[in-house]
Amino acid sequence: MDAKIKDLIEQAQDRYLKSDELDLLDGYVKSLPERLTLYKLLRDREIEILQKVADRAEIELNKTDTADIESGIKNLILVMRYCAMGMLLNDENFLKQRLLRWLEQIMALKEMRQINDVLYKLLNQILRQELSTHQLSLIQPLITTAQVTLIY
């Protein structure tokens, strides 16, 4: 859950929330159905979306060791799941705290930057095809955070 919303809930124990605080909470609550719908879509179509990424990655990375591509895709699956949960909670820190620090260390052990660069480029292309503009705007910031952390 977004840290601002957590803070509001804690503050509500001592006092009533101010109008601007209620507006923030209201926006969070109103966006929840859309975020739930997108979370379910990503969950239900995960295999289809990531299979498209894998198929295209094999073509683009045809000179790369298959085991490295498979490792990159396994990590991408984890990233997608954590991005989906971070989006659902409306909390980018969820992604950073739970997953990215660990993946940064793993990526430092192997030269995975080129593979990740291709995988994330393909993932972004496929998500632009599969999701509405609004749905993409909900998940894209988290994917970009993961992409920047793992590639640059």
Protein Blocks (a to p, Z undefined) as FASTA:
>chain_A
ZZklmmmmmmmmmmccdfklmmmmmmmmmmmmmmmmmmmmmmmmmmmmmmmmmmmmmmmm
mmbcfklmmmmmmmmmmmmmmmmmmmmnopaklmmmmmmmmmmmmmmmpccklmmmmmmm
mmmmmmmmmpcfklmmmmmmmmmmmmmmmmZZ
